[in-house]
């Protein structure tokens, strides 16, 4: 009898413990379910529409980014903010196209940095921070010199690590980087030493941010510096590609003197191999971010978005024609033809975004803010140019479409472009000839913009001119042509 009572008491105790553990597990599952999703936005620098194998690249393999696409949604008609770094990123951060956003050109501030976003700018990071997100940026900034009102710490980012200045980000073995308001000196790169490859250092800190914040909701912005010129990679990676992309045409750059590592690009005897090595590193680091999410147990509650800030460059010995970096598109960085602004874009969110899907929904950088506002329940400003693409990503509800897309570029004589439906209008030399007619292309039939059909559709040209008259506001800093 005594044995039976003890046995019954033991069974009861085990039942109580099981019940307690079940309650704790239910609470943890409920907390995980109710926690806002983590958001990671990875932005490659000057990566062309055709530079990824999931977008048709034949010379190089990008297995980790391809896997991202295979497990998520691949956009075929996604556009950067514009065709160069700073204004494209301004459009991304503010939800405003380059006729409205604050930064509309690569305007330098000496000795270091670019023209700053004003304090009045409301950024994506500020919006998410107001929702309780921990915010971090790791890579290249370019939207305000150190300590300015455009400094990332003053535009909603709790932590920044990387290059503040996009000119100094030309060099991959810098003297220093910035961690918030502190210069992080890299003695491994003093003189002509090449001991610390900055993308590797920044990447390690990116992974540390994920580990540190895995138990809360975070927004991680990764504005990568690869594959922007200069064309440089560590020898251990270069060795994987040497001799495989012949013939090589050496590039003679700046390897000494007062401007060395101050913006001008270093020499490269094997630019093809260097480009391949850099794409390999970019892809590898994307894979390591994904591995980190799984290791931290937060993969299912994290949406990862990947894109590029503009088309491929022609600098420092780069050879986008050799690699077919634009695929079927015309133009390069600094062009407003499709090759300068149409970019790869991928979104992955397990259990929410169907794997292996593709969309031809027309979207742009300024859509990210309204998309993430809808995703997180945040309130976005009323004056945004973007529309949320979340219905497309989640295959839910009706997808709003843009009435038109607008771009302007302030260098090379001034350039403007408008897309409305299948029609694309482009005007070059705008500063000197603002009243010159648009070129006009039917992208549904001519994605390579080879046939200017402007004379055949005068009514479409008239419509494009009307859009141009109202698509932009004057900027006191970034003057442009004569305001139509």
N, C-alpha and C positions, 0 to 999 in steps of 0.2 A: 504493500500500500504506500509506504514512504517513497519507494522507488517510482511508483506511478505518479505521485504528486510532484516529485522533482522533475520527472519527464514532462508533465503537463506544464509546469512553470517554465521550463526551458523553451518549450514550443511557443508559449505565450510571449516570452521575451524576444524570441526570434521574430515573431510576427510584428511586435511593436517596432523593433529595429528596422525590419523591412519596410514598414509603413512610413517610418521617419525618413529613410533613404529615398523612398519613392516620392515623398513630398518635396525633399530637397531637389531631386532630379527634375520634378515637374516645375519647380520654381526656377531652376537654372534654364530649363528649356523655354519657359515662358519669358524669362528675361532676355534670352538670346533672340526669341521670336520678336519681341517688342523693341529691341535695340535697332536704331536707325542703321541702314546699311553703310558700310565703309565705302568710300569712293576713291579710286585711284585713276588719275589721268596722266598717261605717259605721252609726252610730246617729243617726237624726233625732230631733229633740226636739219632742214633741207633734204628730207627724204622724198624721193620722187614717187609718183603714182605707181610706177612699174618696178620699184626697187625691192618689193617683197615677192617671194615665190607664190604666195596666195593671190597676188595680183598679176601673175604672169611672168615674173622674173625667171629667166632661163639660165643665167650665168652663175647665180648665187642661190644658196638655200637659206631660208629663215624658218627653221622648224618650230621654234617656240612661238613666234608670232603667228605662224600658220596654224598652230594648235589653238591659239587664242581665237582665231577666226572659225576654226572647225567646231569649237565649243560655244560659239556665240554668233553675233550678227555682223556681217561685212557690208559696209556701205559702198556703193559704186558711184554715187554722185554727191560726194561730200566735198566742201570747199573750205579752204583756209580763210583767215580774216583778210589777208591780202598776200602780196607776193614777196614781202621781206619781213624780217623778224619782229621788230618792236610793234608796229601797228597791227600785225596779225595777232600778236599776243594780247594787245590792248582790246581787240575785238573779242577774243576768247574770255578775258577777265571781266569785261563790262557788259556783254550782251548787246553791243552796239556795232554796226558795221562802220567801215572807214569813212563814211560821210558824216558820222555822228560821234564816233568814239573819240577819246581825248588825244590819244597818240596816233598820229597819222603818217609818221615818217621816222626814219632812223636818225634822229637829231642828237648829236653828241653834246656832252657836257664835260669840259676838261677839269681836272686831269683824268677823271674816271666816271663813266656812267652815261646814261641817256636822259633826255628830257623827262621829267617826272609826271606820272599821273597826279592830278590834283587831289587835295584832301576831299573835295566834293565827290570824287568818283566813288561809286558803290560797286565793289568787286564781288566776284563769285566767292572768294574766300571770306569776305565780310558777311555775306548772306549765310553761308554755312556755319560760320562761327556763331552767329546769332541763334542758330538751331542747336547749339551745344557741341558742335564738332571741334575736335582738335585739328588744327590745320598746319600743314608743313609743305614747304617747297624746296626741292633739291635739284639743282642744275643751274640753268642760266636765267637771269631775271630780265634785265634790259628795259625796265619801266620806271626807273628813277634812281639817281645816284645815291650812294650810301648816306644815310641820315636825312635824305630829302623826304618830302611828303609822299613821294612815290616809292620809298623804300618798302620792301615786302613786309617788314614788321609793322608798317603803318598802313598797309593795305589788306590787313586781315589774316596774315600768316603768323602763327605762334612761333614757328621755327623756320629759318632759312639757312641753307648751306650750299655754297657754290660760288659762281661768278655773278657779281652784281652787274658788271659791265659787259655788254656783248662784244665790244672790240677786244677786250682782254680774253674773252672766251674763244677767240680765234686760236689761241695757243694751248696745247694740251699738257704742257709741263710748266704751269704758271709758277710765279714766285710765291703767290699766296692765294687763298680763297677767303670768302667771308662766311662766318657763322654768326648770324644775327648782326650785331654791331661790332663784332671783333674780327680783326684780320687773323686768319690762321696761316702762319708762315710755313712754307714748305722748304726747309733747308736741303732736302733731297734734290731740289731743282735749282739750287744756287749755281751761278755761273752758267756753264753749259751742261750741267748734270741733268740726267733724265731718270731720276729715281722714283718719282711719284706721278703716275699717269692719272690726271685729275678725274676722268670718268670712273676709274676704279675706286678712288677715294670717296667720291660723291655717292657712288653706288653702295658702298659699305654703310655709309651714314643713312642712306635711304632704308636699307634693311633694318638698321637699328631703330629707326622711327617706327617701323611696323611692329617690331618686337615690343618697344616701349609702350605703344598705344593699342595693343591688340585687345585689351579688355574694355575699350571705350569705342566710340564712333569717331572715325577720323577721315579727313580729306587730305589725300596725298597727291600733290602736283609734282610731276617729274619732268621738267623741261630739259630733256637730255641735250648734250652738246654734239652728239654724233648724229649724222655724218657730215656736219659742217666742216668746211676747210678750216684749219689746215688738214692735210691728209697724213695722219700720224697714228701709229699703233705700236705697242711694245714689241720688241723683237720676237718674243716667244709666240706671239700671235702672227706677226708678219711671216714667220718661218712656215706657217701652214699654207701660205698662198704665194710665196715667191716662185716665179717662173711659170705660173699657171695662167696668167692673163697677158700673154705677149701679143704684140710688141709693147714695150714700155717706152714712154717718152718722158725723160726726167724733167722735173720742175726746179728751176733755180730761184730760191727764195732768199729770205733774210736770215743769216746765221750768225750775225755778230753786230756789234755797234749799239748805239743808244736806243734804237727801235726794236732790238731783238727781244722777242717775247712781250712786245708792247702793242701787238696787233698784226703786224705783217707776218705772213706765213713763212714757215721754215722750208728749206729745200726738201725735195723728195725724189729719189732716183727711181722709185717703183710705185707710181701713183695708183696704178690699177690694183696691185697687191695690197696697198694701204687701204684703198676704199673697201675692198673685199674683207680685209681684216676688221675694219671698223663696223661694217654691217654684221659681221660675225659676233663682235662684242656687244653691239646693241641687242641683237637677238638673244644672246646668252644671258644678258642682264635682265631682259624681260622674263625669260624662263626662271631665273633665280627669284624674281619678285613673286611669280606664281607659286614656286616651291615654298617660299616663305609663308605665303598665305595658308597653304595647306598645313605646314608645320605648326603654325600658330592656331590652327583650328578655326579660322575665320573665312575660309575660301567661299563657303556658300553664302555668306552675308556680305560679300564685297563685289561691287560692280567695278570692272576694269575697262577703261576706254583707252584706245591707242590711236594716235594720229600724227600728222606732221605739220609744221608751221608754214610751209610753202613748197614749191617745186625744187628740183635739183639745181645746184649751183654749177658754175663754170670756172671756179676759182682754184688756185693753188695746184693746177695740174689735173683737176677733175675732168672726167671724160664720160658724161652721161650718155652720149650717143653709143659708146662702146658697150655699155651695160644696158642700153635701151631703158634708161631710168624713167622715161615718160610713157612707156608702152605706146599706145596709139595716139597720144596727145601731142599737140604742138606747143613749143615754147618751153622756157626754163624759168628759174628764179628771176624776178624783176619783169617778167612778162605777165600780162593779164589775159593771155590766151590760156586755154585749159591746162597746159603743162606747167604754168606758173602758180596756179591756184587750186586745181583739183587734186586732192590728196587722199591717201588711204585713211580709212577710219574703221575701227572695229570696236564692238561693245560686247562684253561677256559678263553674265550674271547667272550662275547655276540655279536652275529651278525657276527662273523668271524669264530669261531670254532663251528662246529655242535654239539649240545648237545647230550649226551648219546652215544657217539661214543667210540670205542675201536680200538687200533692198535697193531699189533705184530711187527711193525717196530723196528729193533734193534738199540738202541740209548744209549748214555752214557753222563756222565757229561761234557766231553770235547766238546759236541755238542752245549752247551748253547751259547757260544760266537758266533759261526757262525750263529746260529739261530737268535739271537737278532741283529746281524749285518744286516742280511737280512731284519729283521722286521723293523729296524729303518733307514736303508740306510747308516749305518756306514761302514767304511772300516776296516775289520779285518786283522790281520797279515797273511802273506802268508804261514807261517810254521805250521798252526794249524793242529791238528790231528782230529778235529771234522768235521762233516758235518751238515748242517742245516736240522732240521726236520720240518721247516715251511711248505713245500709243503704237508706233511702229516697232519699237524694241520689244514691247510686251505683247504685241499683237492683240491690243485691246482698244476699243473705242475708235472714233473717227480721227484720222490724222489731219491736222491743219496743214495747209500748204502756204508757201511764201507767195505773196503777190508778185514779188520780184526780189532779186539779189543784186547788191551794188558793191562795187569796189573802186577805189581810187589809189593811184600810186604817184608819189610826188617827185620822183627822180626821173632822169632820162626824158625830160621834156614834158612830163605829166601824162598820165594815162588813166582812162576810165573804162569800166566794163559793167554791163548790166545783163543779167539773165532773167528772162520772163518765160516760163513754160519751156518750150523746146528752143526758144530763140535766144541767141547770145549776140550782144552788140558790143563792139570794141572800138575805142577811139584813142589813137596815139597822138603825140605832139599837141596835147591839149592846151598847154600854156601859150603856145604861139598861134594855134589855130583852133580855138574852142568851137567855132562854128563849122568846122569841117565835118563832112558826113561820117556817120558810123560805118564800120564794116559790120556785116550781118551774116550770121551762120545759123543753120538749122542743125542743132546738135543731135536730133533724132536720126538724121541721115548722114551727118558729117561731123563726127566727134573730133576729127583731126583738124577741123576748121581750115579746110583746103579750098572751099568754094564760097567766095563772098557773093551773096545773093541780094545785096542791098538794093540794086536797081530793080529787082523783080518784085520787091515787097515794100513800096514806099509808105504804105499805111503802117507797117510795123516800125519803120524808121521814125515816123511821126510820133508813135506811141513811146518809143525809147527816148526821144528828145524831150517829151513831156515828163517822163519819169526823171530824167537828168535834172530838170529844172527844180524839182522838189526833193530829190533824194539826199541832198546834203545840206549842212549848215556851214556857215563860215567859221573858221577857227582863227583866233588872234595870233596863234603861234605857227600853225601849219597852213600858210597861205597857198592857194592853189588856183592857177589860171585866173579867169574872171568868173565869178559866181554866176551861173546861168540863170 
